Amino acid sequence: QGNTEYDDKRQALYEHYHPLEISPVIPIEEKTKLMEEWWSKTHDLLIEGGLTYDAIKKSVENSS
């Protein structure tokens, strides 16, 4: 989004949750809850970071 604060927070979430996502020792029920938590926190950051419909549209237009 071009928002450094948002990008840092998103990266911190990734660094916390991604190892949990790929862990072979966490039971699927627990992992599912963790992944839902990760999604929810990331969604909240999108809103906090000011993501708009126009920004999504522009991102899609500029993607390959």
LINFEN-V144530 format. One record per helix or strand of 2 or more residues. SS is the DSSP state (helix for helix, strand for strand). FROM is the first residue (numbers start at 1). TO is the last residue. If there is no record, write none. Layout:
BEGIN
SS_FROM_TO / SS_FROM_TO
END
This chain:
BEGIN
helix_4_22 / helix_28_48 / helix_53_62
END
